[in-house]
Amino acid sequence: MKCKTNSFRKKLISYFMFFTVVIFTVLWLLQTVFLQKFYNGMIIKNTVKVADKISEESRNSDITSYIDDVSRSNSILVFVTDTDGNIIYSSDEYKKGHKFRNDRIEMDDTLIEMGRHDHYRELPINYDEFLSAVNSSDNGESEIKNEDSYVYGRLIDFYGSDEKAVLYIGTTLNAVGSTARIIRIQLIWVTLLSIIIAFVLALFMSKSFSKPVSQLNEKAHKLGENDNNVDFNKGFCTELDELNKTLDTTSEKLKKSKDFQNELLANVSHDLRTPLTMIKGYAEMIMDISREDEKQCAEDVAVIVEETDRLTALVNEILEYSELQMSDSETVMNDVNLSETVSSVADSFEKLYSKDGYIFERIIANDIHIKGNVSRLQRAIYNLLDNAVRHAGEDKLVGITLKTDNEKAIIEISDHGSGIAPDELEHIWDRYYTKRQRNGKGVSGLGLAIVKQIVSQHNGVCKADSEVGAGSIFSIELNAE
């Protein structure tokens, strides 16, 4: 398949490569441009934190050991002096125990302090500046920062000293310069290799993603066609599998709709043409011949009215069956008193046809309930009774029975008409069959097909038993509650 300029595959490759470029751009900025600033900020923050800890522990007898530990673990230089700059204690990451000892002697009743240094590290050259800043500050804290170093200190209480001591902590900044150069060289190689790997992965992933999408696209183009056997490899992802299932369902519905339309055009066109031809013919007769003859004109108008009613009934049945066939939503089911429903439809037929001599024998059990749609069930019973009336025998007797058997509600509609041949029984539920094969006593041949569709929606079964010359029994079996 030719890869289009704006295809899904190319889009996926371009987005994946863009994502890779963004990630490595951010990585370069963090590891080169912002690395030193980030490092310095962390060092300064850690130095102040160490000063806080030393201040908290400064009155303990083991403060010198604690200072040695933190200076080694944090690579810092620590001095503790008095306010005049005399060293009380010092430590760094390499050495410890640089003590300053004060010896006291008395001469002529005068106390003389003699200082003796015992292997201590010399104070930094900026210590005087730092000490002056600490002594002059309002909060007893000070810091000195330049490009290469950071010094922080404060006044603290120190074990063994009666007066305030000065804590000095120094550390080195910009220590990652050489490290950054090494990281930069390493990033060049990592970036080149990663872009190559990302490009290969993008090609592979785009192919994996685009293949099922292309298959679904091809299947979508063939929706409703008979030749719709497009291979689709399931399992790539749930959403595409569901989309494939939806397309299959849609294709089946389109095929069903197309078949229905073709059958409608092929079979109903004749049924529509016949009453229209009759209406037109009798209307022309009235206009040209019988308009002066009042009796004949009335007869011709009666034929027109009859054919118009037939045409209306035909269209209504077609629309009703189409609605049943093409409805996507499930039928709303409620509790239905089937005894009352059957009796209601039977009452309507008795009022309509009793004046013509029709007799409706009823055997309807009481209080039979099912889960169903009452309006559609009424339509199914109406169609069966209408069929029985139209095919009733000379006695004009129609039987209506409602009973239960093995948790089934059974409706039986019987007549004593001419009956149905055995080879026709299996076809009577088909669309248009009655009209084409049984000489048109029905309106459209859709009445029994509508019954079957409604009963199927209720998970029921339609049956028909007939004997030629003796009549027929149509039955519906539904699940009783």
N, C-alpha and C positions, 0 to 999 in steps of 0.2 A: 504494500500500500504506500502511495506517495505521501511523504511527510510534508504537510502544509506549513507555511511560514508561521502561522499563529496557532500551531497545533498544541495539543495537551502535552505531548512529549517534549517539544522544544520549550514550552513554558516551564515545565517541571525542571528541566536541565538548567535553564537560566536562573530560576529562583533558587535552586540548590547551590549554584555557583555564587550567586549574589550573597546568599547566607554564609558561604565559606569565606568570601572576601571580607564581609562585615566582621565575622568572628576573629579573623587574623588581624584585621586592622585594629580592633579593640585590644587584642593580645599584644600587638606591637606597641601601642600607646602605653599600655600598663607596664610592660616589661622594659621599655626603653625611656620614653619621655617622662612618664610619671613615676618610675621606679624609685629614683633618688628622692623625690619629694615625699613619697609614701614612706620610704625607709627613714628619712630624717624625722618625719612626724611621729613615727612609732618609737624611735629612739628617745626623742624628747619626752613623749608621754610616759615611757617606761622609766626614765630618769627621775621624773617627778614622783612617780609611784614608789620607786625605791627610797626616795627621801622621806616619803610618808611612813614607810615601814620602819626605817631606822629611827625616826622620831618616836614612833610608838614603842620601840624596844629599847630606847636609849637609857632608861633608868635601871635596866636589868643588869645583873652582874656579868652576864655572858655577852654583853653587847659587842665586845671586840671580836668574838668568834662569829657572831651574826654578821658583822660588817665584812669580815674576811669571806664568808660564804656568798654574800650578795655581790661583792666586787668581782669574785671569780666567775660566778654564774652569769653576770650581766656585762662583763668586760668593761668595768668602770674604775675610775680613780677616786678614792675617798680620803679626805682629810678631815680630822676633827681638831680644831684649834681653839685657843681662848680668844677673847675679843681683841687682844693685842697682836695676834698672829703667831703665837707660840704653839707648836705642834703638841697635841695631846695624844693623837693616834692617827695612823695612816695605813692604807691598804690598797692593793691593786690586784689585777688578775694574775700577777706572777709571784708577788711576795706578800708576806703578812708579818705582823708583829713588830712594826716600826714604832717602837715606843719612845716616849720622852719621859725621863725620870727626874723628879724634883727632889733634891736633898736639902734638908734644913739643918743649920747649925746655929748655935747661940754664941755670940761674942759680946762680952761686956753688956750682958742683959739685953742685947738687941738680936732680934730674930733675923737671920740672913738666909735668903733662899739662893741656892746655887743650882744652876741648871746644867744638866749633862746630857748631851745627845747620845742615843744608843742606836746607831744604824738606822736612821730614818731617811725617807726620800725627801729631796728638797721641794719646797713649795713651788708651784707654777709661777711663771713670770707675771701672770695677770692676777695673782692672788691679792696684791695690795688693792688693786682696783675693785676686785670682788668684795674684799673685806670692808672697804669704805662704803660700797653700795649697800651691803647688808646692815652695817651699823647705822646708816642714814635712812634706811627704809622705814615706813610706818608700820608695816606688818612683819618686819624681821625676815623678809625673804628677798632674794635677788637672783637674777640670771644674766648670763652673758652669752651671746650667740654670734658666731661669725660663720664664714663659709666652711671651715674645717672642724670646728669644735663647738661644744655646748657645755656651759657650766651652770649649775643650779645649786643653791644653798639656802640655809636658813639658821636662825638661832634655835638651839635645842637645849634641853636639860640632859647632861651626860653623867653617867655613873662615875663617882669618885671626884667630881668637880662640884664645888659649892656655887659657882657662878655659871652664867649662861655660856655655852660653848657654841662654836660656829661649825656647822656641817657644810663641807664643800664636796660636791660630786661633779666630776668632769668626764666627758665621753667624747668620742670622735664621730664627726659627721662625714658625709660624702665618702663612706668607706666602700661603696658598691661601684665605684667608677670602673675598675678593671673587671669586676663581675658583670657589669652591664655590657661591656664590650664582648665578653665571652657569650653572654646570653644572646646578644644581637647576632653574632656569627651563627650560633646554634639555631636561632629563629629563622635565619635565611634558609638553612637546609631543611628545617622542619616545615617551613611554609611551602617551599618548592615541592617536597615530597607529598605534603598534605593536599596541595592543589591537584597534583597528578592523581592521587588516590581518590580525591573528591570527584574529579571529572569521570573517572572510571565508574565509581559508585553511582554517580548521577545518570550515566548512560544505562547502567544496569537497572536502577530503580525506575527510571523513566520508561524503559521498555516493559518492566513488570507492571507498572501502573497503566500505561497507555494501551497495552494489549487487551485487557478486559473491557476498558472503556470503548475501544474501537469495535470490539465484538458487540457490545450493547448498542453502539451507534448503528452498526449494520443491521442488528435485529430490529431496532426502532424504525429503520427505513422500510423494513419488510412487514410491518405490522398489518395484520389482516390478510396477508397473502397466503396462498396454500403452500408455497415453497418458502417456509420460514425456518428451515433447519440450519440455524447458525450455531456453530460450536461456541460454548461458553464454559470456561474452566472455573468451576465453583471453588470456593474456599479462600480466595485472595483476601476478601474482607466482607464483613457481614452486610454493610450497606449496599455493595454492588450485587451481592447474592439476592438481597431483598428487591433491588431494582430489576434484576433479571426475572425474578418471580413475578413482579408486577407487570413487566412487559409481556410475559407469557400469558398472564391472566387477561391483559388488555387485548392481546392478539386473538385469544379465543373469543372474547366478547365481540371484537370487530368481525371476525369470521362468522360468528353467530348472527350478528346484525346484517352482514352482507348476504348471508344465505336467506335470512328472513325477508330482506328487501327483494331479492331475486324471486323468491317463491311468491311474495305478495304481488309483484308485477306480473308473474306468469299465470297465477291462478285467480287472483281477485279481479284482474282487469276485465275478464269476461263477465264476472258477476256485476261489476259496476256498469259495464257497457249495456247489458241487457235491460235493466230498469231505465237507464237514461234514454235508450232507443225507444222503449215503450212510451216514456213520458213525452219525448219529442214527437213520436208518431201520432199519439192521441191528441196532443196539442194542435198539430197540423190538421187533424181531422176536424177538430172543433172549429178551427179557423176557416177551413175550406168547405166543409160539408155540413156538419151537424149543428152549427151555431143557430140555424133557423129552426131546428127540431129540438124542442125543449127537453123531451124525454131522452132522446139519443145523446144530447149534449150532457145531460146529467149523468148518464151511464159512462160516457167518455171521461168526464171529470172524476168520477168514482175510481176508474181505473188509474188515472193519474195520481190520485191521492193514495191509492193502495201501493202503487209502485214507488211513490215517494217515501211512504212509511217503510217499505222494504229496503229502500236504499239507505234510509237513516239508520235502521236496525243493523244493516250490513256494516256501515261505517263505524257505528258504536262498538260492534263486536270486534272489528279489526283493531280499533284503538285500545279496547280493553285487553285484548290478547297481547298487543304490543307492549302495553304497560307491564303486564305480568312477566313477559319474556325478558324485557330489557331493564327491569328495575334492579339497581345495584344495592339498595338498602334491604335489610332483613325485614320480613313482615312482623308487625307488632302483634304479639300474642298476649291475650288476656283470658281470664276465666269466662267460658261461654256455656250457657245453659242450652244444650243442643235440643232438648225437648221443646223449649219455647221457640227456638229458632225454626225448627222444622214445622211446628204448628203454625207459626206466623206466615211462612211462605205458603203452606197448604191453604190457609184461610184466604189469602190473596187470590189464589187460583180458583178456589171454590166460588168466590164472589164474582169472578170474571167469567167463568165458563159454565156455571151451573144453569144459567138461563138457556144455554145451548144444549142441555141434556147430559152434560158430563157428570159422572159420579166419582167422588173421591173417597175411597175406603181407607180409613186411618187405623193403624195399630201403633200408637206412639207411647213408648214407655216414659214414665215420669222421672224428672230430676236426674237426667243424665248430663254430666258436665265434662267438658274437654278444655284443653288449652288451645286457643285458636284466635282467628280474626273473624269476628261475627259478620262483618259486611261481605267478606269474600266467601264465607261459608254459605251465606244466604244466596249469593250469586250462583254457586255450584248447585245448590238444591233447586234453585229457580230454573237453571238450564236443563237439569234432569227432568223436572216436571214439564217444562215446555216441550222437551223432546217426546215425553210420554203422551202428552195431549196431541201432538202433531201426528204421532204414529199409533194412536189408539184405534182399537177395532170398532166394529159396528156397535158393540155394547157401550162404547164410550166410558169404559171403566178403567180408572187409574188407581193403583194401590200405593199407599204410602206407609212404610213400616220403619220404626226406630226401635232397636233392641240392643242388648249387650251380650257379648259372648267372649269368655276368656280375656277380660279386661279390654275388650274392643267395643267401641260404639259403632254399630252397623246401621246404615241408612239404605233402604231398598225402595226403588221406584219401579213399578211394574205396569205393563200394558198388555192388552189382548189383541195386538195388531198383527201384521203379516209376518213379523219376525225377521231375523237376520240370518243369512246363509253362514255356515261354519267358516268358510274361507274368508268371509268379510269381518268376522268378529275381532280378529287381531289387528285390524286396520281402523276400526271405528273411532279410536281415540286420536287418530292422526289429523293434522290440520287439513281442512278442505275436503276430506275424504267423502263425507256425507253428500256434499253438493255435487261432486263429480261422479260418484259411483251409485248413489241411491236416488237419483232422479229428482233431486232438489226439493225435498220436503222441508229442509232446513233453510235458514237464512243465508249463511255463509259457509257452513261446514266447520265453523270454529267453536260451536257450542260445547261439544264434548271435549275438544282440546283444551278449552278454558277450564272445564271441570277437572281434567287431569292435572293441569298446571297448579290449580289451587290446592288440590288434594296432596300433590307432591310437596308443596310448601308446608303442609301440615304433617308431613311424614306419614301420610296415609296411602291407601291402595284403592285403585278403581278396578271394578270387575263388571263383566257383562255375560249373562247367560241368555240364550235365545233358542227358540225352536220355530222353524219356518211354518207359518200358518197358525201358531199358537201364541205368539207374543214374546216379549223380552223382559228381563229383570236386570236393571242397572243398580249396582251397589257401591257404597263407599265405606271403607273401614278406617276408623280413626282410633287413636289411643285415648281410652277413657281415663278419667281421674278417679 
